[in-house]
Amino acid sequence: MLVPGLLYIAIFHYAPMFGLVIAFQDYKVFKGVTGSAFVGFDNFVYLFKAPQFLTAMKNTFIIAAYKIIFGFPVPILLALLINEVRFLIFKRSVQTILYLPHFLSWIVMSGLLFNFLTEQGPINKLIKLTGQKAIFFFSDEIYFRTILVLSDIWKEMGWNAIIYLAALTVVSHEMYEAAKIDGATRLQCMLRISLPSIMPVIMIMLLLRMGSILNVGFEQVFNLYNPMLYGVGDIIDTYVYRIGVLENKFHLSAAAGMFKSVIACIMVITTYYFLEKVEEK
């Protein structure tokens, strides 16, 4: 049963790693990997001297931090709240409504956001009713990161809550009954029983999230940003797309991608070490 999964990983994840050699070459498409000149770490030096890459790297870390700080706890809280709902029809209806945005592509989601946040959209109409001037959300750097984080939470919170809801189903009902006999409220049961019971799952999900910390959503950013927002919205993935696909500088894009992977590996190891120490306590 493991063979198909192992073959997939070997073919599509490990075999392409041979292409990392491009990051150390002055890669030319027609010469290929074997014919392109070896330049050592020159591509990395060039990247770290390029202001655009440094801006993209800074934006990537900031947006990733925002998404973890504000976005990671939301599915946990949502799962705890849904778990407390006793009216089954209402519970399933809420779950379905919250899951639906996950199945919409970022192209569709960006279209919805543009319609909501344009000058003639409902948000600006409400702002005008208060006597204020319309806000140009997609041309002002102040609002862009907030839009990214909130739209990501809106799209993914219902889907991410499924794992925590599944973990809550195995919590013994006897624990809740014993707590109620002792006079515990529903809030106390949630904080003292439900939350500690799913803490191992939360730790695993945090570890996985840290492994992809620099994957802050290429499709989301690419469909929402524009050149006026590069200062706060340009991330490593969009930078790699521009220099690799649009400018045909594959060696620089490979170097940037390799740098991102190394940072992700370091974050996984660091997070695992930290969580291991916390679990020991």
Secondary structure, DSSP 8 states (H G I E B T S, - for coil): -HHHHHHHHIIIIIGGGGGGGGGGEE--TTTHHHHSEE-TTHHHHHHHH-HHHHHHHHHHHHHHHHIIIIISHHHHHHHHHHHT---HHHHHHHHHHHHGGGGS-HHHHHHHHHHHHSTTSHHHHHHHHTT-----GGG-HHHHHHHHHHHHHHHHHHHHHHHHHHHHTTS-HHHHHHHHHTT--HHHHIIIIIHHHTHHHHHHHHHHHHHTTT---HHHHHHH--GGGHHHH--HHHHHHIIIIIS--HHHHHHHHHHHHHHHHHHHHHHHHHHHHHHH-
